[in-house]
Amino acid sequence: MGKTKTLSCIIVDDEPLSQDVIRDFVEACPELELAGVCNDALEAGQLLNEKHIDLLFLDINMPKLSGIGFVKSLKEPPLFILVTAYPEFALDGFEVDAVDYLLKPVSFERFRTAVNRALERFSSREESGGQHLMVRANKKDYRLNLDEIIYLEAQGDYVRFVTETQSLMVHGRFKDFIAQLPENRFARIHKSYVVSLAKVVYLEGNSVKLGDVKLPVSLSFKEAFVTKLNA
């Protein structure tokens, strides 16, 4: 699977005891980084708007909105592992493409198995070709083929996506969009630029040529960029 990426995760559960158990398990896994604990789906939705999250540990029976109802409401849901005391919901969980289904009380061994499945799913998602990224610009939702993206440019509260056919200004944080790109296909070259490795024509000094465009390469990112180019 290569270098293991750290997955940013949140716990969504209305039971404090269950929250504590899953929190302890997350902290025991170096591949996981806990970004928050939410008492219900509405809190989780707000957190997803504020941060990039790779993985949810999601209870099913919660007030206001069930865990399954929550993931169905998301346009691009993160990976999620269902955690519940009710085995009869297992089929529903897999119908919404859950990574795994953990039955309370959860053992660490079973939790670790579920995390490994999430890591494998995330890795295969990164390595697969023909992926797409959903972005919103000009009051429209665009489905961008990652193979067609040339580079991204940070511009204040916006990110400019330059593809083979168009240029889109998308509101959002640069780091959140970077986190959604496969690490083996894109590289940061500057505080304001990320480029597609497949689109690089040549590197000359502190600039890189991509098609008809030349972009600056800062010294702080150059070594890692060159390493990726030579991989």
C-alpha positions in Angstrom: 0.0 0.0 0.0 3.0 2.3 0.2 3.3 5.2 2.5 0.3 5.3 4.8 -1.6 8.5 4.9 -3.0 9.9 8.1 -6.8 10.0 7.9 -8.6 13.0 9.5 -11.6 11.6 11.3 -14.6 12.6 13.5 -16.8 10.7 15.9 -20.6 11.2 15.5 -22.5 9.6 18.4 -25.0 10.8 21.0 -23.7 8.5 23.7 -20.8 9.9 25.8 -19.6 6.4 26.8 -19.4 5.3 23.2 -17.7 8.5 22.3 -15.0 7.9 24.9 -14.4 4.3 23.8 -14.0 5.3 20.1 -11.8 8.3 21.0 -9.5 6.0 23.0 -9.3 3.6 20.0 -8.6 6.5 17.5 -5.8 7.8 19.7 -4.2 4.3 19.7 -4.0 4.3 15.9 -1.2 6.4 14.5 -2.9 6.5 11.1 -5.8 8.4 12.5 -6.1 12.0 13.6 -9.2 13.0 15.5 -10.6 16.3 14.2 -13.7 16.4 16.4 -16.5 14.7 18.3 -20.1 15.5 17.5 -23.3 14.6 19.4 -25.5 14.4 16.3 -25.6 14.6 12.6 -26.3 18.3 12.4 -23.1 19.1 14.4 -21.2 16.8 12.1 -22.6 18.5 9.0 -21.3 21.9 10.3 -17.9 20.4 11.0 -17.7 18.9 7.5 -18.3 22.4 6.2 -15.4 23.8 8.2 -12.8 21.0 7.8 -11.7 18.4 5.4 -12.6 15.0 6.9 -11.5 11.6 5.5 -13.4 9.2 7.8 -16.5 9.2 10.0 -17.2 6.9 12.9 -20.9 7.2 12.7 -23.7 6.0 15.0 -27.0 5.1 13.3 -29.6 5.8 16.0 -29.3 9.5 16.8 -31.8 12.3 17.5 -32.9 14.7 14.6 -31.3 12.7 11.8 -30.0 9.1 11.7 -26.5 8.3 10.6 -27.7 6.6 7.4 -30.0 9.5 6.6 -27.0 11.8 7.2 -24.7 10.2 4.7 -27.5 10.0 2.2 -27.8 13.8 2.5 -24.2 14.4 1.6 -23.2 15.0 -2.0 -19.7 13.7 -1.5 -19.6 11.9 1.8 -16.2 10.9 3.4 -15.5 7.2 4.0 -17.5 6.1 7.0 -17.7 3.3 9.5 -21.0 2.6 11.2 -21.0 2.0 14.9 -24.3 0.8 16.5 -25.9 -1.4 19.1 -28.5 -2.7 16.5 -27.4 -5.6 14.3 -30.6 -5.4 12.2 -29.2 -2.2 10.6 -26.2 -4.0 9.0 -27.8 -4.5 5.6 -28.9 -0.8 5.5 -25.3 0.1 6.3 -23.8 -1.8 3.4 -26.4 -0.5 1.0 -25.0 3.0 1.6 -21.4 1.8 1.0 -20.2 1.8 4.6 -16.6 0.7 4.9 -17.5 -1.5 7.8 -20.2 -2.1 10.5 -19.1 -2.2 14.1 -21.5 -3.6 16.7 -21.4 -2.2 20.2 -19.6 -3.0 22.5 -16.7 -2.6 20.1 -13.4 -4.4 20.8 -10.1 -2.8 19.8 -9.3 -5.8 17.6 -12.5 -5.4 15.6 -12.0 -1.6 15.4 -8.5 -2.1 14.1 -9.8 -4.3 11.3 -12.3 -1.7 10.3 -9.6 1.0 10.2 -7.4 -1.2 8.0 -10.3 -1.5 5.6 -10.7 2.2 5.5 -7.0 2.7 4.8 -7.2 0.2 2.0 -10.3 1.9 0.5 -8.6 5.3 0.8 -5.4 4.0 -0.9 -7.3 2.3 -3.7 -9.2 5.5 -4.3 -6.0 7.5 -4.5 -4.3 5.1 -6.9 -7.3 4.6 -9.2 -7.3 6.5 -12.5 -10.1 8.6 -13.9 -11.1 10.0 -10.6 -13.3 13.1 -10.3 -13.6 16.1 -8.0 -16.8 18.0 -7.4 -16.4 21.8 -7.2 -18.9 24.6 -7.2 -18.4 27.7 -9.3 -20.7 30.2 -11.0 -23.6 28.7 -9.1 -23.1 25.4 -10.8 -21.6 22.1 -9.7 -18.7 20.9 -11.8 -17.4 17.3 -12.0 -13.7 17.7 -12.8 -11.8 14.8 -14.2 -8.5 14.7 -12.3 -6.7 13.6 -15.5 -7.6 17.0 -17.0 -6.5 19.2 -14.2 -3.3 21.1 -14.9 -2.9 23.1 -11.8 -4.6 24.8 -8.8 -3.8 28.4 -7.7 -4.7 29.9 -4.3 -6.2 33.3 -4.6 -7.4 34.6 -1.2 -10.6 32.8 -0.2 -10.8 31.2 -3.6 -8.9 28.5 -5.6 -8.5 28.7 -9.3 -8.8 25.3 -11.0 -7.1 25.3 -14.5 -7.9 22.3 -16.6 -7.4 21.4 -20.2 -10.7 23.0 -21.2 -11.6 25.7 -18.6 -10.6 27.9 -15.6 -12.9 27.9 -12.6 -12.8 30.1 -9.5 -14.0 28.0 -6.6 -14.7 29.3 -3.1 -12.9 27.3 -0.4 -9.6 26.7 1.5 -6.6 25.7 -0.6 -5.5 23.1 1.9 -8.9 21.4 1.8 -8.8 20.9 -1.9 -5.2 19.7 -1.7 -6.2 17.0 0.7 -8.7 15.7 -1.8 -6.1 15.2 -4.5 -4.1 11.9 -4.9 -0.6 12.5 -3.5 0.9 10.3 -6.2 -0.5 12.5 -9.0 -0.2 16.0 -7.7 2.5 18.1 -6.0 2.7 21.4 -4.1 5.4 23.6 -5.7 4.7 26.9 -4.0 2.5 28.3 -1.3 0.0 29.3 -4.0 0.3 26.4 -6.5 -0.3 22.7 -6.8 0.4 21.0 -10.2 -0.5 17.7 -11.9 2.7 15.7 -12.2 1.4 14.3 -15.5 1.2 17.8 -17.0 4.9 18.7 -16.3 6.9 19.3 -19.4 10.1 20.3 -17.7 11.7 21.8 -14.6 14.2 24.6 -15.2 15.8 26.3 -12.2 13.0 27.6 -10.0 10.2 27.3 -12.5 8.2 24.5 -14.1 6.6 24.3 -17.5 3.1 22.9 -17.9 1.8 23.2 -21.4 2.1 26.9 -22.3 2.4 28.1 -18.7 5.4 28.6 -16.5 4.9 28.6 -12.7 7.3 29.4 -9.9 8.8 26.6 -7.7 9.7 27.7 -4.2 12.8 26.3 -2.5 10.8 25.0 0.4 8.8 22.7 -1.9 11.4 21.9 -4.6 13.0 18.9 -3.1 9.8 17.0 -2.5 8.6 18.0 -5.9 11.7 16.7 -7.6 11.4 13.4 -5.6 7.8 13.0 -6.9 8.8 13.7 -10.5 11.5 11.0 -10.3 9.3 8.4 -8.6 
